[in-house]
């Protein structure tokens, strides 16, 4: 598989290392020097790859999608903070019969955590004494608040629990990505937590998504990838 990377920060560099360890070729790297390229010019750089993985900037997502549609290559979108444009991008991908997979979080562990959150919230929905809450913490450089992962957790829990609940965020120092889902009652509290020890889980998941999306058409979420692997 020949991969193009859009964004060459810490995540892009880690994805390159892991991809090359799997004997994949990182044929194209798009970095800050290409920030002003039009979608058509970017497409010229992407046309000979099998998949594109984007961990860049939310403001560039629409352009990157348009470029991949022109080049007719699938896009794995790891950038967060573009949720306001989600329906526009979905329409673009479907109209042009493109291939797109995005995720609030590409960590395999987090996506298993989503499954646990769904099951747990269905259990606690039967007991009104318990109230749900979500807490997330990240380093001070993370821009989107709440995190995409916390918003996805809220979406999952809200399908089972109708009563509104809080989502709190902390941005400070070098805190690793941490997400907690809690259920608090008069007698006790149950707390589920995912703690990101390194970025490797996100990078591995993004490569898995690139493998999965090749040869497909459509607009997908990483939960679709995990659902197929888990058989549900």
C-alpha positions as CSV (number, residue, x, y, z in Angstrom):
1,X,0.0,0.0,0.0
2,X,1.2,3.5,-0.9
3,X,0.1,6.1,1.6
4,X,0.1,9.9,1.5
5,X,0.2,11.8,4.8
6,X,-1.4,15.2,5.2
7,X,0.1,16.7,8.4
8,X,3.6,15.8,9.5
9,X,3.5,16.6,13.2
10,X,4.0,14.0,16.0
11,X,1.1,11.9,14.7
12,X,2.2,12.0,11.0
13,X,5.7,11.0,11.9
14,X,4.5,8.1,14.1
15,X,2.2,6.9,11.3
16,X,5.1,7.0,8.9
17,X,7.2,4.8,11.2
18,X,4.5,2.3,11.8
19,X,3.5,2.1,8.2
20,X,7.1,1.5,7.1
21,X,7.4,-1.2,9.7
22,X,4.5,-3.0,7.9
23,X,6.4,-2.6,4.6
24,X,4.0,0.1,3.3
25,X,5.4,3.0,1.3
26,X,4.8,6.6,2.5
27,X,5.0,8.1,-0.9
28,X,3.8,11.6,-0.3
29,X,4.1,13.9,2.8
30,X,2.0,17.1,2.8
31,X,3.2,19.5,5.5
32,X,2.8,23.2,6.5
33,X,4.6,24.3,3.3
34,X,1.7,23.1,1.3
35,X,-1.0,24.8,3.4
36,X,-2.0,27.2,0.7
37,X,-2.3,24.7,-2.1
38,X,-5.7,24.6,-3.8
39,X,-7.7,21.3,-3.8
40,X,-6.8,20.8,-7.5
41,X,-3.1,21.3,-6.9
42,X,-3.1,19.0,-3.9
43,X,-4.9,16.4,-5.9
44,X,-2.0,16.3,-8.3
45,X,0.3,15.2,-5.5
46,X,-2.1,12.5,-4.3
47,X,-3.2,10.8,-7.5
48,X,-0.8,7.9,-7.4
49,X,-1.4,6.7,-3.8
50,X,-3.7,4.0,-2.5
51,X,-4.9,5.9,0.6
52,X,-4.5,9.3,2.3
53,X,-4.3,9.7,6.1
54,X,-5.0,13.3,7.4
55,X,-4.0,14.5,10.8
56,X,-3.6,18.2,10.1
57,X,-6.0,21.1,10.8
58,X,-9.8,21.3,11.0
59,X,-9.8,24.3,8.7
60,X,-8.2,22.3,5.9
61,X,-10.5,19.2,6.1
62,X,-12.9,20.3,3.4
63,X,-10.1,21.1,1.0
64,X,-8.4,17.8,1.7
65,X,-11.7,15.9,1.1
66,X,-12.2,17.8,-2.2
67,X,-8.6,17.0,-3.3
68,X,-9.0,13.3,-2.5
69,X,-12.3,13.2,-4.5
70,X,-10.6,14.8,-7.5
71,X,-7.7,12.3,-7.2
72,X,-10.1,9.4,-6.6
73,X,-8.3,8.1,-3.6
74,X,-9.8,7.1,-0.2
75,X,-9.3,9.4,2.8
76,X,-8.8,8.5,6.4
77,X,-9.7,11.7,8.4
78,X,-8.1,11.8,11.9
79,X,-8.4,15.6,12.4
80,X,-11.2,16.7,14.8
81,X,-13.0,20.0,15.3
82,X,-14.8,20.0,11.9
83,X,-18.1,18.6,13.1
84,X,-20.0,21.7,11.9
85,X,-19.1,20.7,8.3
86,X,-19.9,17.0,8.6
87,X,-23.1,17.0,6.6
88,X,-21.6,19.1,3.8
89,X,-18.6,16.7,3.6
90,X,-20.8,13.7,3.7
91,X,-22.9,15.1,0.8
92,X,-19.7,15.8,-1.2
93,X,-18.4,12.3,-0.7
94,X,-21.6,10.6,-1.6
95,X,-22.3,12.8,-4.7
96,X,-18.8,12.1,-6.0
97,X,-18.8,8.4,-5.0
98,X,-15.7,8.8,-2.9
99,X,-14.3,6.8,0.0
100,X,-14.0,8.5,3.4
101,X,-13.6,7.2,6.9
102,X,-13.4,9.4,10.0
103,X,-13.1,8.9,13.7
104,X,-13.4,11.0,16.8
105,X,-10.6,8.7,18.0
106,X,-8.8,6.0,16.0
107,X,-7.5,4.2,19.1
108,X,-8.6,0.6,19.1
109,X,-8.8,0.8,22.9
110,X,-11.1,3.9,22.8
111,X,-13.4,2.2,20.3
112,X,-13.7,-0.8,22.6
113,X,-14.4,1.7,25.4
114,X,-17.3,3.0,23.3
115,X,-18.8,-0.5,23.2
116,X,-18.4,-0.7,27.0
117,X,-20.0,2.7,27.4
118,X,-23.0,1.7,25.3
119,X,-23.5,-1.4,27.3
120,X,-23.0,0.3,30.7
121,X,-25.3,3.2,29.9
122,X,-28.1,0.7,28.9
123,X,-27.7,-1.0,32.2
124,X,-27.8,2.3,34.2
125,X,-30.8,3.6,32.3
126,X,-32.9,1.1,34.2
127,X,-32.1,2.9,37.5
128,X,-33.1,6.5,38.0
129,X,-31.0,6.9,41.1
130,X,-27.8,7.0,39.0
131,X,-26.8,10.1,37.0
132,X,-24.2,9.9,34.2
133,X,-21.3,12.3,33.7
134,X,-18.3,12.6,31.4
135,X,-14.9,14.1,32.1
136,X,-12.0,14.6,29.7
137,X,-8.5,15.9,30.1
138,X,-5.8,16.9,27.6
139,X,-2.6,18.8,27.2
140,X,-2.9,22.6,26.8
141,X,-2.1,22.5,23.1
142,X,-5.3,20.6,22.2
143,X,-7.7,23.2,20.6
144,X,-11.2,21.5,20.4
145,X,-13.2,21.6,23.7
146,X,-14.8,19.2,24.5
147,X,-12.7,16.6,22.7
148,X,-14.2,14.7,19.7
149,X,-13.9,11.5,21.8
150,X,-16.0,13.1,24.7
151,X,-18.6,14.2,22.2
152,X,-18.8,10.7,20.7
153,X,-19.1,9.3,24.2
154,X,-22.0,11.7,24.9
155,X,-23.7,10.7,21.7
156,X,-23.5,7.0,22.7
157,X,-24.7,7.5,26.3
158,X,-27.5,9.8,25.3
159,X,-29.0,7.1,23.1
160,X,-29.7,5.2,26.3
161,X,-30.1,7.9,29.0
162,X,-32.6,10.6,28.2
163,X,-31.8,12.8,31.2
164,X,-29.2,15.5,30.3
165,X,-25.8,15.1,31.8
166,X,-22.6,17.1,32.0
167,X,-19.4,16.9,30.0
168,X,-16.4,18.7,31.6
169,X,-13.0,19.5,30.0
170,X,-9.6,20.3,31.3
171,X,-6.7,21.7,29.3
172,X,-3.4,22.0,31.1
173,X,0.3,21.2,30.8
174,X,1.1,17.9,29.2
175,X,-1.8,15.8,30.4
176,X,-2.2,12.6,28.3
177,X,-5.6,12.1,26.7
178,X,-7.9,10.9,29.5
179,X,-11.7,10.1,29.3
180,X,-14.0,9.1,32.1
181,X,-17.6,8.0,32.1
182,X,-19.2,7.9,35.5
183,X,-22.5,6.9,37.0
184,X,-23.1,8.5,40.4
185,X,-25.7,7.3,42.9
186,X,-26.6,8.0,46.5
187,X,-24.8,4.9,47.7
188,X,-21.9,4.5,45.3
189,X,-20.2,5.6,42.1
190,X,-19.0,3.5,39.1
191,X,-16.2,5.0,37.0
192,X,-15.0,3.8,33.6
193,X,-11.7,5.4,32.4
194,X,-9.6,5.3,29.2
195,X,-6.0,6.6,29.6
196,X,-3.9,7.1,26.5
197,X,-0.4,6.0,27.4
198,X,1.0,7.0,23.9
199,X,-0.1,8.1,20.4
200,X,0.7,4.7,19.0
201,X,-2.8,3.4,19.5
202,X,-4.2,6.2,17.4
203,X,-1.6,5.7,14.6
204,X,-2.2,1.9,14.5
205,X,-6.0,2.5,14.2
206,X,-5.5,5.0,11.4
207,X,-3.4,2.5,9.4
208,X,-6.1,-0.2,10.1
209,X,-8.7,2.2,8.7
210,X,-6.6,2.8,5.6
211,X,-6.3,-0.9,5.0
212,X,-10.1,-1.3,5.4
213,X,-11.2,1.6,3.2
214,X,-9.1,0.6,0.2
215,X,-11.4,-0.8,-2.5
216,X,-14.6,0.6,-0.9
217,X,-16.8,3.6,-1.6
218,X,-18.9,5.5,0.9
219,X,-18.9,7.7,4.0
220,X,-17.9,5.7,7.1
221,X,-17.0,6.2,10.7
222,X,-14.2,4.2,12.4
223,X,-16.9,2.5,14.5
224,X,-18.0,0.9,11.3
225,X,-14.5,-0.6,10.9
226,X,-14.5,-1.9,14.4
227,X,-18.1,-3.2,14.1
228,X,-17.1,-5.3,11.1
229,X,-14.0,-6.7,13.0
230,X,-16.1,-7.5,16.0
231,X,-18.8,-9.0,14.0
232,X,-21.6,-6.6,15.0
